[in-house]
């Protein structure tokens, strides 16, 4: 499908499930679990042949491949950098660093884990969106990236980031023109 002149159509696809998803852990670069691979392969017919802008992490490249898409790596689609929390469960971080976790969840500029703040992620995603050319793009990425894209598209404050939930293999469509975005959910 060709977009009308000057219109950018994005389909953001969240990677399939991993062991970190199941454990409620801050991800590292783990592969998809068996369930995630099966579910992604089951959706392949909906995507047909084509290519996808794709985060370089293994869980995204495996999702794109299972969907039958050719991979066009894009480092800006990367997951949030969780610093020293990568691989730890939310319960482990809460038990060991409760004040740090509270700061991260309540202050978008905070990065107590030594990684990327939510404000930094929002800026990175806004920059990626601003560089999208007219036409159609499929992008396989991470829940935080998609949350940030939704927050940006609807013009919500950074504090709204935690109010957007993105499940494995969720799909969100954005249509943009002239720096303005509309959010829709594909059938």
C-alpha positions as CSV (number, residue, x, y, z in Angstrom):
1,X,0.0,0.0,0.0
2,X,1.4,3.4,-1.0
3,X,0.8,6.3,1.3
4,X,-0.6,9.5,-0.1
5,X,2.1,12.1,-0.9
6,X,3.7,13.5,2.2
7,X,2.1,10.9,4.6
8,X,4.2,8.6,6.8
9,X,2.7,5.4,7.9
10,X,4.4,3.4,10.6
11,X,3.5,0.1,12.0
12,X,5.4,-0.5,15.2
13,X,5.6,-4.2,16.2
14,X,6.7,-5.2,19.6
15,X,9.1,-8.2,19.8
16,X,7.7,-11.6,20.9
17,X,8.0,-12.9,24.4
18,X,11.3,-13.8,26.1
19,X,12.3,-15.3,29.4
20,X,12.7,-11.8,30.8
21,X,9.1,-11.1,29.8
22,X,7.9,-14.1,31.8
23,X,10.0,-13.2,34.8
24,X,9.2,-9.5,34.8
25,X,12.9,-8.7,34.5
26,X,14.8,-5.9,32.9
27,X,15.9,-7.4,29.6
28,X,19.4,-8.1,28.4
29,X,19.9,-9.4,24.9
30,X,18.0,-12.7,25.4
31,X,16.4,-14.7,22.6
32,X,12.7,-15.3,22.1
33,X,11.2,-18.1,24.2
34,X,9.5,-21.0,22.4
35,X,6.0,-19.5,22.9
36,X,7.2,-16.2,21.4
37,X,8.7,-17.9,18.3
38,X,5.5,-19.9,17.7
39,X,3.3,-16.8,18.1
40,X,5.4,-14.7,15.8
41,X,5.5,-17.4,13.2
42,X,1.7,-17.6,13.4
43,X,1.4,-14.0,12.4
44,X,3.8,-14.2,9.4
45,X,0.9,-14.4,6.9
46,X,-0.4,-11.0,8.1
47,X,2.9,-9.4,7.1
48,X,3.6,-11.0,3.8
49,X,6.9,-10.3,2.2
50,X,8.8,-7.1,2.9
51,X,11.4,-5.6,5.1
52,X,11.3,-4.1,8.6
53,X,13.4,-1.5,10.3
54,X,14.6,-3.5,13.3
55,X,16.3,-3.0,16.6
56,X,19.6,-4.9,16.7
57,X,18.8,-6.9,19.8
58,X,18.3,-10.6,19.3
59,X,14.7,-10.7,20.4
60,X,13.8,-8.1,17.7
61,X,15.8,-9.7,14.9
62,X,14.3,-13.1,15.7
63,X,10.8,-11.6,15.8
64,X,11.3,-10.0,12.4
65,X,12.6,-13.2,10.9
66,X,9.7,-15.3,12.3
67,X,7.3,-12.7,10.8
68,X,9.0,-13.4,7.5
69,X,10.4,-9.9,7.2
70,X,13.9,-8.9,5.8
71,X,15.8,-7.0,8.5
72,X,17.0,-3.5,8.1
73,X,18.9,-2.8,11.4
74,X,18.4,0.6,13.0
75,X,20.3,1.4,16.2
76,X,17.8,4.1,17.2
77,X,15.1,1.4,17.7
78,X,17.1,0.0,20.6
79,X,15.5,-0.8,23.9
80,X,15.9,1.5,26.9
81,X,19.4,1.1,28.4
82,X,18.7,-0.3,31.9
83,X,22.3,-0.1,33.0
84,X,23.1,-2.3,36.0
85,X,19.5,-3.4,36.3
86,X,19.7,-5.4,33.1
87,X,18.8,-9.1,33.9
88,X,17.4,-8.3,37.3
89,X,13.7,-8.7,38.1
90,X,11.6,-5.8,39.2
91,X,11.3,-7.5,42.6
92,X,15.1,-7.8,43.0
93,X,15.6,-4.1,42.1
94,X,12.8,-3.1,44.5
95,X,14.3,-5.1,47.3
96,X,17.9,-3.8,46.8
97,X,17.3,-0.2,45.6
98,X,13.7,0.9,46.5
99,X,14.5,4.6,46.5
100,X,16.2,4.3,43.1
101,X,13.3,2.4,41.6
102,X,10.8,5.0,43.0
103,X,12.9,7.8,41.5
104,X,13.0,6.1,38.1
105,X,9.3,5.5,38.1
106,X,8.3,9.0,39.2
107,X,11.0,11.3,37.6
108,X,11.4,11.0,33.8
109,X,14.8,12.6,34.0
110,X,16.1,10.0,36.6
111,X,18.6,7.3,35.6
112,X,19.6,5.7,38.9
113,X,20.6,2.5,37.1
114,X,23.3,4.3,35.2
115,X,21.5,3.8,31.9
116,X,19.0,5.8,29.9
117,X,16.4,8.0,31.5
118,X,12.8,7.9,30.3
119,X,13.2,11.5,29.2
120,X,16.3,10.5,27.2
121,X,14.3,7.6,25.6
122,X,11.4,10.0,24.7
123,X,13.9,12.4,23.1
124,X,15.5,9.5,21.1
125,X,12.1,8.3,19.9
126,X,10.9,11.8,19.0
127,X,14.1,12.2,16.9
128,X,13.5,8.9,15.2
129,X,9.9,9.8,14.4
130,X,11.0,13.2,13.0
131,X,13.3,11.6,10.5
132,X,10.7,9.2,9.0
133,X,10.2,9.8,5.3
134,X,6.8,9.6,3.7
135,X,5.8,6.1,2.8
136,X,5.2,3.0,4.8
137,X,7.6,1.5,7.4
138,X,7.3,-1.5,9.6
139,X,9.5,-1.4,12.7
140,X,10.2,-4.2,15.1
141,X,11.2,-2.8,18.4
142,X,10.7,-2.9,22.2
143,X,7.8,-2.0,24.6
144,X,9.5,1.1,26.0
145,X,10.2,2.4,22.4
146,X,6.5,1.9,21.5
147,X,5.3,3.5,24.7
148,X,7.5,6.5,24.0
149,X,6.2,6.7,20.4
150,X,2.6,6.7,21.7
151,X,3.3,9.4,24.3
152,X,4.9,11.5,21.6
153,X,2.2,10.9,19.0
154,X,-0.6,12.0,21.3
155,X,1.3,14.9,22.8
156,X,1.1,13.5,26.3
157,X,3.6,14.6,29.1
158,X,6.5,12.3,29.9
159,X,4.7,11.2,33.1
160,X,2.2,9.4,30.8
161,X,4.9,6.9,29.8
162,X,4.0,4.4,32.5
163,X,0.3,4.5,31.6
164,X,0.9,2.8,28.3
165,X,1.1,-1.0,28.3
166,X,2.7,-2.8,25.4
167,X,2.4,-6.6,25.2
168,X,4.6,-9.0,23.2
169,X,3.7,-8.8,19.5
170,X,1.4,-5.8,20.0
171,X,1.1,-3.6,16.9
172,X,0.5,0.1,16.9
173,X,0.0,2.2,13.8
174,X,1.0,5.9,13.5
175,X,0.3,8.1,10.6
176,X,2.2,11.4,10.3
177,X,2.3,14.4,8.2
178,X,4.1,17.7,8.8
179,X,5.3,16.6,12.3
180,X,1.8,15.7,13.5
181,X,1.0,12.2,14.4
182,X,-2.2,10.2,14.7
183,X,-2.5,6.9,16.6
184,X,-4.5,4.0,15.4
185,X,-4.7,0.3,16.2
186,X,-4.5,-2.0,13.2
187,X,-7.1,-4.8,12.8
